[in-house]
Amino acid sequence: MRIHLITVGEPKLAYARAGWDEYEKRLRRYHKVQVTRVTGKTQALESEAVRRAAGRAPLVLLDPRGRQFTSEGLSAYLDAQAVAGVGELAFAIGGPDGHTDDLRAGAHLLWGLGQLTLPHDLAMVVLAEALYRASTISAGEPYHRG
């Protein structure tokens, strides 16, 4: 399956850039990965840029109000999408104000990393690592030990 990672901006802090680069590279062992960085001067423009970047792919928005997964649950979700014939999933992290209500309403899934509000840079690293971990679970590899 193709994984399209869409972010408003890019990691600015050194630790986040290193973490993003590492997990993006690892994720590429399991999926075709596309990364798109979008910008916008307002929340509405950011959300429209996310929508355009996702194209026809089902859009999974990171949002604190969204469904929370265990690592195994995320793995099962990705597997179910692949079995259903979904060729690409687009995962998007919004800007400082998050996503617009309109974008959330049209999303395939809202995914919450937890109830905490995470800094943008840290959320990007957690997203990439979570997808990598779920992929290793699906592959039956030992990275995840439960």
Secondary structure as a PSIPRED ss2 file (coil, helix, strand):
# PSIPRED VFORMAT (PSIPRED V4.0)

   1 M C   1.000  0.000  0.000
   2 R E   0.000  0.000  1.000
   3 I E   0.000  0.000  1.000
   4 H E   0.000  0.000  1.000
   5 L E   0.000  0.000  1.000
   6 I E   0.000  0.000  1.000
   7 T E   0.000  0.000  1.000
   8 V E   0.000  0.000  1.000
   9 G C   1.000  0.000  0.000
  10 E C   1.000  0.000  0.000
  11 P C   1.000  0.000  0.000
  12 K C   1.000  0.000  0.000
  13 L C   1.000  0.000  0.000
  14 A H   0.000  1.000  0.000
  15 Y H   0.000  1.000  0.000
  16 A H   0.000  1.000  0.000
  17 R H   0.000  1.000  0.000
  18 A H   0.000  1.000  0.000
  19 G H   0.000  1.000  0.000
  20 W H   0.000  1.000  0.000
  21 D H   0.000  1.000  0.000
  22 E H   0.000  1.000  0.000
  23 Y H   0.000  1.000  0.000
  24 E H   0.000  1.000  0.000
  25 K H   0.000  1.000  0.000
  26 R H   0.000  1.000  0.000
  27 L H   0.000  1.000  0.000
  28 R C   1.000  0.000  0.000
  29 R C   1.000  0.000  0.000
  30 Y C   1.000  0.000  0.000
  31 H C   1.000  0.000  0.000
  32 K E   0.000  0.000  1.000
  33 V E   0.000  0.000  1.000
  34 Q E   0.000  0.000  1.000
  35 V E   0.000  0.000  1.000
  36 T E   0.000  0.000  1.000
  37 R E   0.000  0.000  1.000
  38 V E   0.000  0.000  1.000
  39 T C   1.000  0.000  0.000
  40 G C   1.000  0.000  0.000
  41 K C   1.000  0.000  0.000
  42 T C   1.000  0.000  0.000
  43 Q H   0.000  1.000  0.000
  44 A H   0.000  1.000  0.000
  45 L H   0.000  1.000  0.000
  46 E H   0.000  1.000  0.000
  47 S H   0.000  1.000  0.000
  48 E H   0.000  1.000  0.000
  49 A H   0.000  1.000  0.000
  50 V H   0.000  1.000  0.000
  51 R H   0.000  1.000  0.000
  52 R H   0.000  1.000  0.000
  53 A H   0.000  1.000  0.000
  54 A H   0.000  1.000  0.000
  55 G C   1.000  0.000  0.000
  56 R C   1.000  0.000  0.000
  57 A C   1.000  0.000  0.000
  58 P C   1.000  0.000  0.000
  59 L E   0.000  0.000  1.000
  60 V E   0.000  0.000  1.000
  61 L E   0.000  0.000  1.000
  62 L E   0.000  0.000  1.000
  63 D E   0.000  0.000  1.000
  64 P E   0.000  0.000  1.000
  65 R E   0.000  0.000  1.000
  66 G E   0.000  0.000  1.000
  67 R E   0.000  0.000  1.000
  68 Q C   1.000  0.000  0.000
  69 F C   1.000  0.000  0.000
  70 T C   1.000  0.000  0.000
  71 S H   0.000  1.000  0.000
  72 E H   0.000  1.000  0.000
  73 G H   0.000  1.000  0.000
  74 L H   0.000  1.000  0.000
  75 S H   0.000  1.000  0.000
  76 A H   0.000  1.000  0.000
  77 Y H   0.000  1.000  0.000
  78 L H   0.000  1.000  0.000
  79 D H   0.000  1.000  0.000
  80 A H   0.000  1.000  0.000
  81 Q H   0.000  1.000  0.000
  82 A H   0.000  1.000  0.000
  83 V H   0.000  1.000  0.000
  84 A C   1.000  0.000  0.000
  85 G C   1.000  0.000  0.000
  86 V C   1.000  0.000  0.000
  87 G C   1.000  0.000  0.000
  88 E E   0.000  0.000  1.000
  89 L E   0.000  0.000  1.000
  90 A E   0.000  0.000  1.000
  91 F E   0.000  0.000  1.000
  92 A E   0.000  0.000  1.000
  93 I E   0.000  0.000  1.000
  94 G C   1.000  0.000  0.000
  95 G E   0.000  0.000  1.000
  96 P C   1.000  0.000  0.000
  97 D C   1.000  0.000  0.000
  98 G E   0.000  0.000  1.000
  99 H C   1.000  0.000  0.000
 100 T C   1.000  0.000  0.000
 101 D H   0.000  1.000  0.000
 102 D H   0.000  1.000  0.000
 103 L H   0.000  1.000  0.000
 104 R H   0.000  1.000  0.000
 105 A H   0.000  1.000  0.000
 106 G C   1.000  0.000  0.000
 107 A C   1.000  0.000  0.000
 108 H C   1.000  0.000  0.000
 109 L E   0.000  0.000  1.000
 110 L E   0.000  0.000  1.000
 111 W E   0.000  0.000  1.000
 112 G C   1.000  0.000  0.000
 113 L C   1.000  0.000  0.000
 114 G C   1.000  0.000  0.000
 115 Q C   1.000  0.000  0.000
 116 L C   1.000  0.000  0.000
 117 T C   1.000  0.000  0.000
 118 L C   1.000  0.000  0.000
 119 P C   1.000  0.000  0.000
 120 H H   0.000  1.000  0.000
 121 D H   0.000  1.000  0.000
 122 L H   0.000  1.000  0.000
 123 A H   0.000  1.000  0.000
 124 M H   0.000  1.000  0.000
 125 V H   0.000  1.000  0.000
 126 V H   0.000  1.000  0.000
 127 L H   0.000  1.000  0.000
 128 A H   0.000  1.000  0.000
 129 E H   0.000  1.000  0.000
 130 A H   0.000  1.000  0.000
 131 L H   0.000  1.000  0.000
 132 Y H   0.000  1.000  0.000
 133 R H   0.000  1.000  0.000
 134 A H   0.000  1.000  0.000
 135 S H   0.000  1.000  0.000
 136 T H   0.000  1.000  0.000
 137 I H   0.000  1.000  0.000
 138 S H   0.000  1.000  0.000
 139 A H   0.000  1.000  0.000
 140 G C   1.000  0.000  0.000
 141 E C   1.000  0.000  0.000
 142 P C   1.000  0.000  0.000
 143 Y C   1.000  0.000  0.000
 144 H C   1.000  0.000  0.000
 145 R C   1.000  0.000  0.000
 146 G C   1.000  0.000  0.000
